[in-house]
Amino acid sequence: MQLSSFPTETSFTMHVPPPRSGIILVNLGTPEQATASSIRTYLKEFLSDKRVVELPRPLWWLILNLLILPLRPGKIAHAYQSIWQKGGSPLRVISLRQAEKLQAALNNELNATQCKVEFAMTYGTPSFDTAWQSLKNQSVEKVFVLPLYPQYSATTTGAAFDQLSRLFQSERNIPELRLCKDYHQHPAYIKALAESVIKHWENAEKNQEKPEPHFLLFSFHGIPKACIDKGDPYYEQCKSSALKVAEKLGLGDDQWQLSFQSRVGKAEWLQPYTDKTVRLLGEKGLKRLDVICPGFSVDCLETLEEIAMQNREFYEKAGGSGFDYIPALNDSEAHIQLLSELYKEKCTDWIDR
């Protein structure tokens, strides 16, 4: 029997599309509702993470379950309620808009089928699992994980990478992964922050007959000083970001300051503390204080309630006036452009041009 032979050349060319890539934007998390029970559920997951609290587990279990979870959710429920939006917490609402706008920007610049964007939270929903299953169902084989923390800390970015690792422990066919560790001095990030400050100043001065001199406070989320002592680069990266923005704005050393907010417990955290700093500035009779929080990519409880409400009150009661909070970059055009640039820089060989 003679076997027919295959032709050595074909009369057609098969185009095999490149594997799709995906982006997972990551932020910390938020309660599902502005209620004590929902906040308790969120805090239990968040504060049970060893990356977030490094105390010995038996001791921390007692503190968490006997003191924090029974008492704190009820105390802060009103704070969440004061900023809650129709679609949920500002962090979730704005983050989902970020993902939608980044998807639209990439569709406009690249082939619409090349890159799919999803949003995930380290704690709460949507989870990493939800985001990955959506990408997996769209045949994504390459994933760029972009935590929305410009400055790296084990308590935030490190915790997100831990969750990602746990997710893929049960995955048979792991996608190709690329991780963005930080972007604390990326030129597009510094430029976006500086331009947001300038725009805020210009709008404020339209309503002032005699504008007062600017004083800009950079308030970053605090972490325990012990984390820095163990090698966390967060403190140095925060200083670097603030310095570069101040230089971009042409500010002198007497026109800006760095501080850290949101400390919890009796241990020493990064200093100077924001609440003490605004009180001191108020006692000096400052006439114009603008506060920006460059470590937050999205406005949330810590910016909208803690800074814009609580710290404004501390400052004004101490004698200061002219307090303004400068919003996070949120879903602004400049921020979406930054996120797009990070993807194209880190994953340039994934893009079929």
C-alpha positions as CSV (number, residue, x, y, z in Angstrom):
1,M,0.0,0.0,0.0
2,Q,1.3,3.4,-1.0
3,L,0.9,6.2,1.4
4,S,0.0,9.6,-0.1
5,S,2.6,12.2,0.7
6,F,1.9,15.6,2.1
7,P,2.9,18.6,-0.1
8,T,6.1,20.3,1.1
9,E,4.5,23.7,0.4
10,T,1.0,25.0,1.0
11,S,-0.9,27.4,-1.0
12,F,-2.2,29.3,2.0
13,T,-0.7,31.1,5.0
14,M,-2.1,30.6,8.4
15,H,-1.9,33.6,10.8
16,V,-1.8,32.6,14.4
17,P,-2.7,35.6,16.6
18,P,-0.4,36.3,19.5
19,P,-1.5,35.1,22.9
20,R,-3.7,37.7,24.6
21,S,-2.3,39.6,27.5
22,G,-4.2,40.9,30.5
23,I,-3.7,43.5,33.2
24,I,-4.9,43.1,36.8
25,L,-5.1,46.5,38.5
26,V,-4.9,45.9,42.3
27,N,-5.9,47.9,45.3
28,L,-6.2,47.1,49.0
29,G,-9.9,46.5,49.6
30,T,-13.1,47.9,51.0
31,P,-16.2,46.7,53.0
32,E,-19.2,45.7,50.9
33,Q,-21.4,48.1,52.8
34,A,-21.0,50.9,55.2
35,T,-22.3,48.8,58.1
36,A,-20.6,47.6,61.2
37,S,-21.1,43.9,60.2
38,S,-19.7,44.4,56.7
39,I,-16.7,46.5,58.1
40,R,-16.1,43.7,60.7
41,T,-15.9,41.1,57.9
42,Y,-13.5,43.2,55.9
43,L,-11.3,44.1,58.9
44,K,-11.0,40.5,59.9
45,E,-9.6,39.5,56.5
46,F,-7.4,42.5,56.3
47,L,-5.9,42.4,59.8
48,S,-5.4,38.7,59.8
49,D,-2.8,39.0,57.1
50,K,0.7,38.4,58.5
51,R,2.1,41.0,56.1
52,V,-0.1,43.7,57.6
53,V,0.4,42.9,61.3
54,E,3.6,41.1,62.3
55,L,2.9,40.4,66.0
56,P,3.0,36.8,67.2
57,R,-0.1,35.1,66.1
58,P,-1.5,34.0,69.5
59,L,-1.1,37.5,70.9
60,W,-2.6,39.2,67.8
61,W,-5.5,36.8,67.7
62,L,-6.5,37.9,71.2
63,I,-6.2,41.6,70.4
64,L,-8.0,41.3,67.1
65,N,-10.9,39.1,68.3
66,L,-11.4,40.5,71.8
67,L,-10.7,44.2,71.2
68,I,-10.6,45.4,67.6
69,L,-13.4,43.4,65.9
70,P,-16.0,43.9,68.7
71,L,-15.3,47.6,69.0
72,R,-13.8,49.3,66.0
73,P,-16.3,48.5,63.2
74,G,-19.1,50.4,65.1
75,K,-16.8,53.3,65.8
76,I,-15.8,53.8,62.1
77,A,-19.1,52.9,60.4
78,H,-20.2,56.6,60.5
79,A,-16.9,57.5,58.8
80,Y,-17.6,55.2,55.9
81,Q,-21.2,56.4,55.7
82,S,-20.0,60.0,55.4
83,I,-18.2,59.2,52.1
84,W,-20.3,56.3,50.7
85,Q,-21.5,56.6,47.1
86,K,-24.4,55.2,45.3
87,G,-22.3,52.4,43.7
88,G,-20.4,51.6,46.9
89,S,-17.2,52.9,48.5
90,P,-15.3,55.5,46.5
91,L,-12.4,53.1,46.3
92,R,-14.4,50.5,44.5
93,V,-16.4,52.9,42.3
94,I,-13.3,54.9,41.1
95,S,-11.1,51.8,40.7
96,L,-13.7,50.2,38.4
97,R,-13.7,53.4,36.4
98,Q,-10.0,53.3,36.2
99,A,-10.1,49.8,34.7
100,E,-12.8,50.8,32.2
101,K,-10.9,53.9,31.1
102,L,-7.6,52.0,30.8
103,Q,-9.3,49.4,28.7
104,A,-10.7,52.1,26.4
105,A,-7.3,53.8,26.1
106,L,-5.5,50.5,25.2
107,N,-8.3,49.7,22.7
108,N,-7.8,53.0,21.1
109,E,-4.0,52.7,20.9
110,L,-3.6,49.0,20.4
111,N,-5.6,46.2,18.8
112,A,-8.8,45.9,20.8
113,T,-8.3,42.1,21.2
114,Q,-4.7,42.3,22.5
115,C,-5.1,43.3,26.1
116,K,-7.9,42.8,28.7
117,V,-8.1,44.8,31.9
118,E,-9.5,43.6,35.2
119,F,-9.6,45.0,38.7
120,A,-8.9,43.1,41.9
121,M,-8.6,43.8,45.6
122,T,-6.3,42.0,48.0
123,Y,-9.1,41.9,50.5
124,G,-12.8,41.7,49.6
125,T,-14.4,41.7,46.2
126,P,-13.7,41.6,43.3
127,S,-10.9,39.2,44.3
128,F,-7.8,38.0,42.4
129,D,-9.7,34.8,41.7
130,T,-12.6,36.7,40.0
131,A,-10.2,38.8,37.9
132,W,-8.1,35.8,36.8
133,Q,-11.1,33.7,35.9
134,S,-12.4,36.5,33.7
135,L,-9.0,36.8,32.0
136,K,-8.7,33.0,31.7
137,N,-12.2,32.8,30.0
138,Q,-10.9,35.3,27.4
139,S,-7.9,33.0,26.6
140,V,-5.4,35.3,28.3
141,E,-2.0,33.7,28.6
142,K,0.1,36.6,29.8
143,V,-0.7,38.7,32.9
144,F,0.7,42.0,34.0
145,V,-0.1,42.6,37.7
146,L,-0.1,46.3,38.5
147,P,-0.6,47.1,42.2
148,L,-1.8,50.7,42.5
149,Y,0.8,51.5,45.2
150,P,3.4,53.9,43.8
151,Q,5.7,53.2,46.8
152,Y,6.5,49.6,47.6
153,S,5.8,48.1,51.0
154,A,5.6,44.5,52.1
155,T,2.3,45.5,53.9
156,T,0.6,46.4,50.6
157,T,2.4,45.3,47.4
158,G,4.0,42.3,49.1
159,A,0.6,41.2,50.5
160,A,-0.9,41.5,47.0
161,F,1.8,39.3,45.5
162,D,1.2,36.8,48.3
163,Q,-2.5,36.5,47.3
164,L,-1.5,36.1,43.7
165,S,0.9,33.2,44.6
166,R,-1.8,31.5,46.6
167,L,-4.2,31.8,43.7
168,F,-1.9,30.0,41.2
169,Q,-1.1,27.2,43.6
170,S,-4.2,25.5,42.4
171,E,-3.9,26.5,38.7
172,R,-2.7,23.7,36.4
173,N,-1.5,26.0,33.5
174,I,0.0,29.1,35.1
175,P,0.1,32.2,32.8
176,E,3.3,34.1,32.1
177,L,3.5,36.7,34.9
178,R,5.0,40.2,35.2
179,L,4.8,42.2,38.3
180,C,5.1,45.9,38.8
181,K,6.9,46.4,42.1
182,D,6.7,50.2,42.3
183,Y,6.6,53.4,40.2
184,H,7.5,56.0,42.9
185,Q,9.7,58.1,40.7
186,H,8.3,57.3,37.2
187,P,8.4,60.6,35.2
188,A,4.7,60.3,34.3
189,Y,3.7,59.8,37.9
190,I,5.7,62.8,39.1
191,K,4.3,64.9,36.3
192,A,0.7,63.9,36.9
193,L,1.0,64.8,40.6
194,A,2.7,68.1,39.9
195,E,0.1,69.1,37.3
196,S,-2.8,68.1,39.7
197,V,-1.3,70.5,42.3
198,I,-0.9,73.3,39.8
199,K,-4.4,72.9,38.5
200,H,-5.8,72.9,42.1
201,W,-3.8,76.1,42.9
202,E,-5.0,77.8,39.7
203,N,-8.7,77.0,40.5
204,A,-8.3,78.2,44.1
205,E,-6.7,81.5,43.2
206,K,-9.6,82.4,40.9
207,N,-11.8,82.8,44.0
208,Q,-9.2,84.8,46.0
209,E,-8.7,88.5,45.8
210,K,-5.3,88.2,47.4
211,P,-3.9,84.7,47.2
212,E,-1.9,83.5,50.2
213,P,1.5,81.8,49.8
214,H,1.2,78.0,49.3
215,F,2.3,75.4,51.8
216,L,2.1,71.9,50.6
217,L,1.9,68.9,52.9
218,F,2.6,65.4,51.4
219,S,0.8,62.9,53.6
220,F,1.6,59.2,53.0
221,H,0.0,56.2,54.8
222,G,2.1,55.3,57.7
223,I,3.5,51.9,58.6
224,P,5.3,50.7,61.8
225,K,8.9,51.9,62.0
226,A,9.9,48.3,62.7
227,C,9.0,47.4,59.1
228,I,11.6,49.9,57.9
229,D,14.2,48.5,60.3
230,K,13.7,45.1,58.8
231,G,14.4,46.4,55.3
232,D,11.1,47.8,53.8
233,P,12.0,50.5,51.3
234,Y,8.8,52.4,51.7
235,Y,10.1,55.3,53.7
236,E,12.9,56.2,51.3
237,Q,10.5,55.9,48.3
238,C,8.0,58.2,49.9
239,K,10.7,60.8,50.5
240,S,11.9,60.4,46.9
241,S,8.4,60.9,45.5
242,A,7.7,64.0,47.6
243,L,11.1,65.6,46.8
244,K,10.7,65.1,43.1
245,V,7.2,66.6,43.0
246,A,8.4,69.6,45.2
247,E,11.3,70.1,42.7
248,K,9.0,69.9,39.8
249,L,6.8,72.6,41.4
250,G,9.9,74.7,42.2
251,L,9.1,74.7,46.0
252,G,11.7,75.8,48.5
253,D,12.3,73.8,51.7
254,D,10.1,76.1,53.7
255,Q,7.1,75.6,51.4
256,W,6.5,71.9,51.8
257,Q,6.7,69.0,54.3
258,L,6.4,65.2,54.5
259,S,4.2,63.4,57.0
260,F,2.5,60.0,57.7
261,Q,-1.1,59.3,58.6
262,S,-3.4,56.5,59.8
263,R,-1.2,55.1,62.6
264,V,-2.8,52.4,64.9
265,G,-1.8,51.2,68.3
266,K,1.0,52.2,70.6
267,A,4.0,51.1,68.6
268,E,6.1,53.8,66.9
269,W,5.2,54.4,63.3
270,L,6.8,56.5,60.6
271,Q,7.1,60.2,61.7
272,P,6.2,63.0,61.6
273,Y,2.6,62.1,62.2
274,T,0.1,64.0,60.0
275,D,-2.4,64.8,62.7
276,K,0.3,66.4,64.9
277,T,1.8,68.2,61.9
278,V,-1.4,69.9,60.9
279,R,-2.0,71.0,64.5
280,L,1.5,72.5,64.6
281,L,1.0,74.3,61.3
282,G,-2.4,75.6,62.6
283,E,-0.8,76.9,65.8
284,K,1.6,78.9,63.6
285,G,-1.4,80.7,62.1
286,L,-0.9,79.4,58.6
287,K,-3.2,80.9,56.1
288,R,-3.0,78.4,53.3
289,L,-2.4,74.6,53.7
290,D,-2.8,72.2,50.8
291,V,-2.6,68.5,51.6
292,I,-1.9,65.8,48.9
293,C,-1.7,62.1,49.5
294,P,0.6,60.7,46.7
295,G,0.6,57.2,48.0
296,F,-3.1,56.8,47.3
297,S,-4.0,56.2,43.7
298,V,-7.7,56.4,44.5
299,D,-9.6,58.5,47.0
300,C,-10.9,56.5,49.9
301,L,-11.7,56.6,53.7
302,E,-8.1,57.7,54.5
303,T,-8.2,60.7,52.2
304,L,-11.8,61.8,52.0
305,E,-12.7,61.4,55.7
306,E,-9.4,61.2,57.7
307,I,-7.6,64.0,55.8
308,A,-10.3,66.2,54.2
309,M,-12.6,66.1,57.4
310,Q,-10.7,65.0,60.5
311,N,-7.4,66.7,59.9
312,R,-9.1,69.8,58.5
313,E,-10.8,70.1,61.9
314,F,-7.5,69.5,63.8
315,Y,-5.9,72.3,61.8
316,E,-8.6,74.8,62.0
317,K,-9.1,74.3,65.8
318,A,-5.4,74.9,66.2
319,G,-5.8,78.3,64.6
320,G,-5.0,77.6,60.9
321,S,-7.2,78.6,57.9
322,G,-7.4,78.0,54.2
323,F,-7.2,74.1,54.3
324,D,-7.6,72.3,51.0
325,Y,-7.3,68.6,50.2
326,I,-5.9,67.9,46.7
327,P,-7.7,64.8,45.3
328,A,-5.9,61.6,44.3
329,L,-5.1,61.1,40.6
330,N,-8.2,58.7,40.5
331,D,-9.4,58.2,36.9
332,S,-7.9,61.4,35.5
333,E,-6.6,61.3,32.0
334,A,-3.0,61.8,33.2
335,H,-3.3,58.8,35.6
336,I,-4.8,56.5,32.9
337,Q,-1.9,57.5,30.6
338,L,0.6,56.6,33.4
339,L,-1.0,53.2,33.8
340,S,-0.9,52.6,30.0
341,E,2.8,53.6,29.9
342,L,3.7,51.2,32.7
343,Y,2.1,48.3,30.8
344,K,3.8,49.3,27.5
345,E,7.2,49.7,29.2
346,K,7.1,46.5,31.2
347,C,5.4,44.3,28.5
348,T,6.6,45.9,25.2
349,D,7.4,42.4,23.7
350,W,3.8,41.3,24.4
351,I,2.4,44.0,22.1
352,D,1.8,43.1,18.4
353,R,2.3,46.3,16.6
